């Protein structure tokens, strides 16, 4: 399983989101490494299809793909909808759902 965590240095939601991701991984028994990428420029953001900080991808799928179309790519803060309210950290349920989908596709856990 390939897990990517994309952010930019100075993002206030970077550490809370990374801690949440690792917590969920531990609870789900997922031991794959997390590739952390600091997106350092706008050109890099476009090149890696960076939807904002923080972004999480599992097997090259963003955990909230529909949010990308609305927000576009760029070196910016990412906003997630949590119970209808905008938040800078993705909801735990979204991370769990993405792992469940990856497990269903047969690429689980390592």
Secondary structure, DSSP 8 states (H G I E B T S, - for coil): --EEEEE-TT-TTHHHHHHHHHHHHHHHT----EEEEE--SHHHHHHTT--SBSEEEETTEETTHHHHHHH-SSSSB--EEETTEEESS--HHHHHHHHHHHHHTT----
